[in-house]
C-alpha cells in the first residue's frame, strides 16, 4: 500500500501548488495592473486549493509518523499505518483530480471565441 504513495514528497506538492498558482485571471489589453499572487490566494478558488494542499501535506506527515512509530515499536495498532496511507493516497488523488478539472475548465475558457 505504501508503494502507491511512496513518491510523494514536498517537491511534488510544491510543483502542483506552483502550477495552480499560475492560474490567474487574464489581463485585458486596457488593464495595466496584473493580478498579484496574494489576490489569487485570497480568492475562494485559491483558498480551496491552499486548504487541499495543506491537507495532503498533513496526511502525508501523519503517514510518515505512523511508519516511524511502527518501525520503532511504539505503535500499538499496526492497522493505523494502512489507514493513514489510504488517507494520504485519497487526499492526493482528490487534489490531482480537482487540479485536472480546473485546468480543463481554464483551457475551455481560454479557447472560447468571443
MDAnalysis code that builds the backbone (N, CA, C; Angstrom):
import MDAnalysis as mda
import numpy as np

u = mda.Universe.empty(342, n_residues=114, atom_resindex=np.repeat(np.arange(114), 3), trajectory=True)
u.add_TopologyAttr("name", ["N", "CA", "C"] * 114)
u.add_TopologyAttr("resid", np.arange(1, 115))
u.add_TopologyAttr("resname", ["UNK", "UNK", "UNK", "UNK", "UNK", "UNK", "UNK", "UNK", "UNK", "UNK", "UNK", "UNK", "UNK", "UNK", "UNK", "UNK", "UNK", "UNK", "UNK", "UNK", "UNK", "UNK", "UNK", "UNK", "UNK", "UNK", "UNK", "UNK", "UNK", "UNK", "UNK", "UNK", "UNK", "UNK", "UNK", "UNK", "UNK", "UNK", "UNK", "UNK", "UNK", "UNK", "UNK", "UNK", "UNK", "UNK", "UNK", "UNK", "UNK", "UNK", "UNK", "UNK", "UNK", "UNK", "UNK", "UNK", "UNK", "UNK", "UNK", "UNK", "UNK", "UNK", "UNK", "UNK", "UNK", "UNK", "UNK", "UNK", "UNK", "UNK", "UNK", "UNK", "UNK", "UNK", "UNK", "UNK", "UNK", "UNK", "UNK", "UNK", "UNK", "UNK", "UNK", "UNK", "UNK", "UNK", "UNK", "UNK", "UNK", "UNK", "UNK", "UNK", "UNK", "UNK", "UNK", "UNK", "UNK", "UNK", "UNK", "UNK", "UNK", "UNK", "UNK", "UNK", "UNK", "UNK", "UNK", "UNK", "UNK", "UNK", "UNK", "UNK", "UNK", "UNK"])
u.atoms.positions = np.array([
    [0.821, -1.186, 0.000],
    [0.000, 0.000, 0.000],
    [0.864, 1.249, 0.000],
    [2.052, 1.186, 0.611],
    [2.901, 2.364, 0.652],
    [3.594, 2.604, -0.678],
    [3.638, 1.611, -1.550],
    [4.310, 1.781, -2.833],
    [3.582, 2.785, -3.714],
    [2.246, 2.889, -3.597],
    [1.496, 3.795, -4.450],
    [1.688, 5.253, -4.062],
    [2.083, 5.530, -2.818],
    [2.308, 6.918, -2.421],
    [3.740, 7.142, -1.980],
    [4.612, 6.230, -2.346],
    [5.996, 6.340, -1.943],
    [6.671, 7.551, -2.586],
    [6.243, 7.933, -3.781],
    [6.857, 9.026, -4.497],
    [6.395, 10.403, -4.048],
    [5.515, 10.469, -3.065],
    [5.014, 11.754, -2.586],
    [6.103, 12.407, -1.755],
    [6.436, 13.619, -2.101],
    [7.342, 14.405, -1.290],
    [6.959, 15.859, -1.422],
    [7.630, 16.701, -0.692],
    [7.253, 18.112, -0.694],
    [7.489, 18.783, -2.037],
    [8.467, 18.313, -2.814],
    [8.714, 18.941, -4.108],
    [7.583, 18.661, -5.069],
    [6.972, 17.474, -5.011],
    [5.836, 17.171, -5.875],
    [4.634, 18.019, -5.527],
    [4.399, 18.213, -4.258],
    [3.279, 19.032, -3.807],
    [3.536, 20.488, -4.165],
    [4.770, 20.937, -4.014],
    [5.112, 22.309, -4.366],
    [4.941, 22.532, -5.857],
    [5.294, 21.540, -6.661],
    [5.113, 21.662, -8.111],
    [3.653, 21.819, -8.478],
    [2.791, 21.070, -7.805],
    [1.357, 21.196, -8.049],
    [0.888, 22.576, -7.613],
    [1.376, 23.033, -6.468],
    [0.976, 24.354, -5.971],
    [1.420, 25.448, -6.935],
    [2.628, 25.323, -7.477],
    [3.104, 26.337, -8.420],
    [2.266, 26.344, -9.686],
    [1.861, 25.173, -10.160],
    [1.021, 25.094, -11.347],
    [-0.323, 25.744, -11.088],
    [-0.901, 25.483, -9.928],
    [-2.202, 26.041, -9.583],
    [-2.095, 27.551, -9.411],
    [-1.015, 28.019, -8.806],
    [-0.866, 29.442, -8.551],
    [-0.668, 30.235, -9.838],
    [-0.223, 29.599, -10.901],
    [-0.034, 30.282, -12.170],
    [-1.367, 30.598, -12.842],
    [-2.438, 29.905, -12.415],
    [-3.758, 30.170, -12.983],
    [-4.278, 31.462, -12.374],
    [-4.382, 32.472, -13.182],
    [-4.860, 33.770, -12.721],
    [-5.731, 34.358, -13.812],
    [-6.598, 35.288, -13.458],
    [-7.431, 35.900, -14.480],
    [-6.576, 36.593, -15.532],
    [-6.972, 36.511, -16.800],
    [-6.172, 37.159, -17.845],
    [-6.272, 38.673, -17.738],
    [-5.207, 39.333, -18.134],
    [-5.169, 40.785, -18.118],
    [-5.670, 41.280, -19.467],
    [-6.702, 42.133, -19.441],
    [-7.241, 42.687, -20.672],
    [-6.278, 43.728, -21.228],
    [-6.397, 44.026, -22.505],
    [-5.449, 44.933, -23.149],
    [-5.486, 46.335, -22.535],
    [-6.605, 46.767, -22.013],
    [-6.714, 48.078, -21.402],
    [-6.212, 48.119, -19.972],
    [-6.034, 46.962, -19.359],
    [-5.601, 46.902, -17.973],
    [-4.087, 46.910, -17.900],
    [-3.552, 47.759, -17.042],
    [-2.115, 47.822, -16.843],
    [-1.689, 46.940, -15.669],
    [-2.573, 46.802, -14.685],
    [-2.227, 46.062, -13.477],
    [-2.381, 44.567, -13.711],
    [-1.452, 43.822, -13.163],
    [-1.600, 42.377, -13.212],
    [-2.065, 41.894, -11.840],
    [-2.707, 40.756, -11.810],
    [-3.207, 40.206, -10.564],
    [-2.030, 39.614, -9.793],
    [-1.884, 40.027, -8.549],
    [-0.781, 39.508, -7.747],
    [-1.149, 38.131, -7.202],
    [-0.129, 37.414, -6.799],
    [-0.321, 36.072, -6.267],
    [-1.127, 36.098, -4.981],
    [-0.985, 37.163, -4.178],
    [-1.745, 37.272, -2.937],
    [-3.237, 37.397, -3.205],
    [-3.607, 38.092, -4.280],
    [-5.017, 38.221, -4.624],
    [-5.602, 36.890, -5.054],
    [-4.816, 36.084, -5.746],
    [-5.286, 34.765, -6.168],
    [-5.453, 33.860, -4.955],
    [-4.518, 33.921, -4.010],
    [-4.612, 33.091, -2.803],
    [-5.796, 33.486, -1.940],
    [-6.154, 34.775, -1.950],
    [-7.263, 35.250, -1.135],
    [-8.617, 34.930, -1.748],
    [-8.653, 34.541, -3.007],
    [-9.922, 34.211, -3.649],
    [-10.432, 32.871, -3.123],
    [-11.694, 32.598, -3.375],
    [-12.284, 31.330, -2.932],
    [-11.593, 30.154, -3.616],
    [-11.281, 30.329, -4.877],
    [-10.607, 29.268, -5.639],
    [-9.216, 28.996, -5.070],
    [-8.473, 30.056, -4.800],
    [-7.125, 29.907, -4.261],
    [-7.120, 29.317, -2.863],
    [-8.062, 29.743, -2.040],
    [-8.114, 29.222, -0.670],
    [-8.522, 27.745, -0.662],
    [-9.376, 27.345, -1.597],
    [-9.759, 25.940, -1.697],
    [-8.541, 25.067, -1.982],
    [-7.752, 25.473, -2.971],
    [-6.578, 24.681, -3.305],
    [-5.509, 24.768, -2.232],
    [-5.396, 25.891, -1.553],
    [-4.438, 26.001, -0.442],
    [-4.799, 25.030, 0.673],
    [-6.099, 24.944, 0.968],
    [-6.550, 24.001, 2.000],
    [-6.311, 22.559, 1.564],
    [-6.553, 22.266, 0.290],
    [-6.327, 20.912, -0.201],
    [-4.851, 20.539, -0.149],
    [-3.983, 21.455, -0.518],
    [-2.544, 21.192, -0.476],
    [-2.098, 20.974, 0.959],
    [-2.621, 21.789, 1.876],
    [-2.269, 21.614, 3.287],
    [-2.786, 20.273, 3.807],
    [-3.969, 19.853, 3.362],
    [-4.496, 18.545, 3.757],
    [-3.634, 17.402, 3.267],
    [-3.108, 17.520, 2.055],
    [-2.207, 16.488, 1.521],
    [-0.925, 16.446, 2.339],
    [-0.384, 17.614, 2.668],
    [0.837, 17.653, 3.479],
    [0.597, 17.038, 4.861],
    [-0.550, 17.367, 5.465],
    [-0.865, 16.843, 6.798],
    [-1.046, 15.333, 6.785],
    [-1.774, 14.815, 5.800],
    [-1.992, 13.373, 5.742],
    [-0.698, 12.627, 5.426],
    [0.185, 13.226, 4.621],
    [1.480, 12.604, 4.348],
    [2.352, 12.590, 5.603],
    [2.300, 13.678, 6.374],
    [3.054, 13.732, 7.630],
    [2.524, 12.699, 8.626],
    [1.209, 12.539, 8.659],
    [0.594, 11.538, 9.539],
    [1.039, 10.127, 9.144],
    [1.086, 9.879, 7.847],
    [1.524, 8.571, 7.350],
    [2.994, 8.321, 7.695],
    [3.829, 9.332, 7.512],
    [5.254, 9.198, 7.826],
    [5.453, 8.941, 9.317],
    [4.679, 9.649, 10.140],
    [4.782, 9.450, 11.590],
    [4.329, 8.041, 11.979],
    [3.256, 7.550, 11.362],
    [2.771, 6.202, 11.666],
    [3.811, 5.156, 11.255],
    [4.479, 5.365, 10.122],
    [5.530, 4.439, 9.694],
    [6.688, 4.442, 10.694],
    [7.064, 5.622, 11.152],
    [8.149, 5.731, 12.119],
    [7.787, 5.029, 13.425],
    [6.568, 5.292, 13.905],
    [6.143, 4.670, 15.159],
    [6.069, 3.154, 15.037],
    [5.652, 2.653, 13.879],
    [5.593, 1.206, 13.673],
    [6.995, 0.606, 13.634],
    [7.905, 1.283, 12.969],
    [9.259, 0.744, 12.850],
    [10.029, 0.771, 14.163],
    [9.677, 1.715, 15.051],
    [10.344, 1.768, 16.351],
    [9.611, 0.970, 17.423],
    [8.484, 0.369, 17.069],
    [7.751, -0.463, 18.010],
    [6.874, 0.315, 18.970],
    [6.609, 1.558, 18.704],
    [5.812, 2.400, 19.591],
    [4.340, 2.415, 19.218],
    [3.977, 1.814, 18.094],
    [2.598, 1.835, 17.629],
    [1.874, 0.593, 18.131],
    [0.770, 0.798, 18.833],
    [0.014, -0.322, 19.386],
    [-0.817, -1.032, 18.322],
    [-1.362, -0.282, 17.388],
    [-2.248, -0.837, 16.375],
    [-1.630, -0.644, 14.988],
    [-1.076, -1.701, 14.404],
    [-0.423, -1.555, 13.092],
    [-1.389, -1.227, 11.954],
    [-2.685, -1.374, 12.187],
    [-3.663, -1.047, 11.158],
    [-3.677, 0.458, 10.887],
    [-3.240, 1.248, 11.858],
    [-3.196, 2.700, 11.684],
    [-2.294, 3.112, 10.529],
    [-1.253, 2.336, 10.255],
    [-0.357, 2.654, 9.138],
    [-1.116, 2.534, 7.819],
    [-1.875, 1.476, 7.677],
    [-2.654, 1.291, 6.454],
    [-3.719, 2.353, 6.278],
    [-4.370, 2.701, 7.382],
    [-5.407, 3.724, 7.326],
    [-4.804, 5.075, 6.951],
    [-3.696, 5.438, 7.570],
    [-3.075, 6.725, 7.249],
    [-2.517, 6.727, 5.829],
    [-2.044, 5.585, 5.338],
    [-1.576, 5.503, 3.947],
    [-2.735, 5.700, 2.984],
    [-3.868, 5.106, 3.289],
    [-5.036, 5.241, 2.428],
    [-5.553, 6.682, 2.430],
    [-5.537, 7.331, 3.607],
    [-5.967, 8.726, 3.684],
    [-5.050, 9.622, 2.864],
    [-3.741, 9.373, 2.939],
    [-2.790, 10.175, 2.168],
    [-2.993, 9.966, 0.672],
    [-3.234, 8.721, 0.283],
    [-3.465, 8.412, -1.129],
    [-4.741, 9.079, -1.641],
    [-5.805, 9.028, -0.851],
    [-7.069, 9.647, -1.261],
    [-6.972, 11.168, -1.347],
    [-6.306, 11.780, -0.392],
    [-6.203, 13.236, -0.419],
    [-5.383, 13.708, -1.618],
    [-4.320, 12.993, -1.956],
    [-3.536, 13.353, -3.131],
    [-4.324, 13.118, -4.411],
    [-5.062, 12.032, -4.468],
    [-5.880, 11.738, -5.639],
    [-6.949, 12.808, -5.851],
    [-7.581, 13.249, -4.775],
    [-8.586, 14.307, -4.865],
    [-7.969, 15.603, -5.366],
    [-6.809, 15.957, -4.839],
    [-6.135, 17.175, -5.271],
    [-5.790, 17.121, -6.756],
    [-5.285, 15.999, -7.210],
    [-4.914, 15.859, -8.621],
    [-6.137, 15.931, -9.517],
    [-7.232, 15.286, -9.116],
    [-8.451, 15.328, -9.915],
    [-9.010, 16.748, -10.007],
    [-9.018, 17.469, -8.886],
    [-9.518, 18.843, -8.912],
    [-8.608, 19.752, -9.735],
    [-7.304, 19.535, -9.652],
    [-6.383, 20.317, -10.471],
    [-6.643, 20.071, -11.948],
    [-6.826, 18.811, -12.328],
    [-7.079, 18.486, -13.733],
    [-8.383, 19.106, -14.220],
    [-9.420, 19.054, -13.396],
    [-10.701, 19.662, -13.780],
    [-10.571, 21.177, -13.920],
    [-9.834, 21.802, -13.006],
    [-9.655, 23.256, -13.079],
    [-8.874, 23.635, -14.334],
    [-7.848, 22.868, -14.670],
    [-7.080, 23.157, -15.878],
    [-7.910, 22.944, -17.140],
    [-8.752, 21.917, -17.146],
    [-9.634, 21.697, -18.295],
    [-10.607, 22.861, -18.456],
    [-11.182, 23.318, -17.355],
    [-12.117, 24.436, -17.416],
    [-11.400, 25.703, -17.872],
    [-10.204, 25.935, -17.378],
    [-9.424, 27.106, -17.778],
    [-9.106, 27.051, -19.273],
    [-8.706, 25.889, -19.762],
    [-8.393, 25.761, -21.185],
    [-9.633, 25.959, -22.050],
    [-10.785, 25.485, -21.597],
    [-12.020, 25.708, -22.350],
    [-12.365, 27.189, -22.408],
    [-12.206, 27.873, -21.294],
    [-12.475, 29.322, -21.287],
    [-11.477, 30.080, -22.147],
    [-10.249, 29.638, -22.118],
    [-9.205, 30.298, -22.903],
    [-9.454, 30.130, -24.401],
    [-10.001, 29.001, -24.808],
    [-10.206, 28.715, -26.219],
    [-11.561, 29.190, -26.748],
    [-12.368, 29.829, -25.903],
    [-13.672, 30.315, -26.355],
    [-13.516, 31.491, -27.301],
    [-14.350, 31.529, -28.308],
    [-14.392, 32.669, -29.209],
    [-15.405, 33.671, -28.697],
    [-14.974, 34.889, -28.536],
    [-15.871, 35.925, -28.022],
    [-16.326, 36.825, -29.139],
])
